[in-house]
Amino acid sequence: MTSPAATASSDAAPPAAPVQAALAESPRPAARPTQLAAVQPAAPVAEVARGPVTRLPLPRFVSLKGDEGNARRGPSLSHRIDWVFRHAGMPLRVVGEFGHWRRVEDRDGAGGWVHYRLLSGVRTAIVQADMVELRARPDLNAGVIAMAEGGAIVRLGECEPDWCRISGGGAKGWVPKSAIWGVDAAEVRD
């Protein structure tokens, strides 16, 4: 809608240039600097490091598939064995990849290069403290179902920001995330 003053003054104005006329006839309104200033930049998204071979996140947790796994100094059978993992289901953190080899570490930081066939995607954890209480719900006031010994390898279930559900030895329950090794502090699992 135009005001009478604008109509009267447009009669006295010189003819518009062709570019200005085209802009005036454009069906889209022109953006104003005040409109652009109101747009907020998107929050930065944390870039997840990916393995060059599998394109899976690095670091990530896996478990030892069999009863024994050799950790070598380098990613081939010609490299010497530096460490032998001897517990089926032991959680390991993958920190590198090269071909069919994964560089892994245990909870103490010991490790080396292990062939991918010796590893499983099944998630497990190690109980960090001695005699950890397994609770019925992820709440310190929930009833205690069982106790888990320090060093026990347990199956990892769902995880909330501060709690994880674990199972082992016929018992299932919730433990504080800080009581186990095999899950990242910020990790949430369904």
C-alpha positions in Angstrom: 0.0 0.0 0.0 1.4 3.4 -0.9 0.9 6.6 1.0 -0.5 9.7 -0.9 2.8 11.5 -0.3 4.7 8.7 -1.9 2.4 8.7 -5.0 2.6 12.4 -5.4 6.4 12.4 -5.2 6.8 9.5 -7.6 5.1 11.6 -10.4 7.9 14.2 -10.1 10.8 11.8 -9.9 12.9 11.0 -13.0 12.2 7.7 -14.8 13.8 4.7 -13.1 16.8 3.0 -14.6 16.2 -0.4 -16.2 18.0 -2.3 -13.4 16.0 -0.5 -10.7 12.8 -1.2 -12.6 13.6 -4.9 -12.8 14.3 -5.1 -9.1 11.0 -3.3 -8.4 9.1 -5.9 -10.5 10.9 -8.9 -8.9 8.5 -11.2 -7.0 11.0 -11.7 -4.2 11.6 -9.0 -1.6 15.2 -7.8 -1.4 17.0 -8.8 1.8 17.7 -6.0 4.1 20.9 -5.8 6.2 18.9 -5.8 9.4 17.2 -9.1 8.3 20.6 -10.7 7.7 22.0 -9.6 11.0 19.3 -11.5 12.8 20.5 -14.8 11.5 22.6 -16.7 14.1 25.5 -18.8 13.0 25.0 -22.6 13.5 26.7 -24.0 16.5 29.9 -25.8 15.7 29.6 -29.6 15.4 32.3 -31.7 16.9 34.0 -33.6 14.1 34.3 -37.3 14.9 37.6 -38.8 13.9 37.1 -41.8 11.6 39.3 -44.8 10.9 40.9 -44.7 7.4 40.0 -48.3 6.8 36.6 -48.9 8.4 35.4 -45.3 8.6 34.2 -46.2 12.1 34.8 -43.7 14.9 38.3 -43.5 16.5 38.8 -44.2 19.3 36.1 -46.8 19.9 35.7 -49.9 22.1 35.7 -53.5 20.9 36.3 -56.8 22.8 38.7 -59.7 22.4 36.9 -62.5 20.5 38.8 -65.5 21.8 40.8 -66.5 24.8 44.1 -65.1 23.5 45.2 -62.3 21.2 48.7 -61.2 20.3 49.5 -57.5 20.3 52.4 -56.8 18.0 54.8 -53.9 17.7 53.6 -53.2 14.1 50.7 -54.1 11.8 52.0 -57.4 10.4 52.9 -60.9 11.4 56.6 -60.1 10.9 56.5 -57.7 13.9 57.4 -59.1 17.2 54.7 -59.8 19.9 54.9 -57.2 22.7 51.8 -58.3 24.6 49.3 -61.2 24.8 45.8 -60.5 25.9 44.4 -63.6 27.7 40.8 -62.9 28.6 37.9 -63.6 26.2 35.6 -60.6 26.1 38.2 -58.2 27.4 37.3 -54.7 26.4 39.9 -52.9 24.2 40.0 -49.4 22.8 40.8 -49.1 19.1 43.1 -46.1 18.6 44.4 -46.8 15.0 43.9 -48.8 11.9 46.1 -50.1 9.1 44.8 -52.6 6.6 43.5 -55.7 8.5 45.2 -54.5 11.8 43.8 -52.4 14.6 46.0 -50.6 17.2 44.4 -51.3 20.6 45.0 -50.4 24.2 43.7 -52.0 27.4 42.6 -50.0 30.5 46.2 -49.7 31.6 47.4 -48.4 28.2 49.2 -51.6 27.2 48.6 -52.9 23.7 49.8 -53.0 20.2 48.6 -54.1 16.8 46.0 -56.9 16.7 44.5 -58.5 13.6 40.9 -57.5 13.2 39.7 -61.2 13.2 40.6 -61.4 16.8 38.3 -58.6 17.8 34.5 -58.4 18.2 32.1 -55.5 18.1 30.3 -57.0 21.2 30.6 -54.3 23.9 32.0 -55.3 27.3 33.5 -53.5 30.2 35.8 -54.2 33.2 34.7 -53.4 36.7 37.2 -50.8 38.0 36.5 -50.8 41.8 36.2 -53.7 44.2 32.7 -54.8 45.0 30.6 -52.4 43.0 26.9 -52.4 43.7 24.5 -53.3 40.8 21.3 -51.4 41.3 17.8 -52.0 40.1 17.6 -48.6 38.5 20.1 -45.9 37.5 19.7 -44.2 40.9 21.9 -44.3 44.1 18.7 -44.8 46.1 17.6 -47.9 44.1 17.9 -51.3 45.6 21.1 -53.3 45.3 20.6 -56.5 43.2 24.2 -57.9 43.3 27.8 -57.0 43.8 30.5 -57.1 41.0 34.1 -57.8 41.8 36.9 -55.5 40.6 38.4 -56.8 37.4 35.3 -58.7 36.3 34.5 -58.6 32.6 30.9 -57.8 32.1 28.6 -57.3 29.1 27.7 -53.7 28.5 24.0 -52.8 27.9 22.4 -49.4 27.7 24.1 -46.4 29.1 22.7 -43.1 30.2 24.9 -40.0 30.8 26.1 -41.2 34.3 25.0 -44.9 34.5 25.3 -48.1 32.5 23.5 -51.4 32.7 25.8 -54.4 32.8 25.3 -58.1 33.1 27.5 -61.0 34.1 27.5 -64.0 36.3 23.7 -64.3 36.0 23.1 -60.8 37.4 22.0 -57.6 35.6 21.9 -54.1 37.0 23.0 -50.5 36.8 26.3 -49.1 37.9 27.8 -45.6 37.8 29.7 -45.2 34.5 32.8 -44.2 36.5 32.9 -47.7 38.1 33.6 -49.4 34.7 36.1 -49.2 31.9 34.9 -49.8 28.3 32.6 -46.9 27.7 33.4 -43.2 27.0 32.2 -40.7 29.6 29.9 -38.9 27.2 28.6 -42.1 25.5 24.9 -42.9 25.6 23.7 -46.3 24.4 20.2 -47.8 23.8 
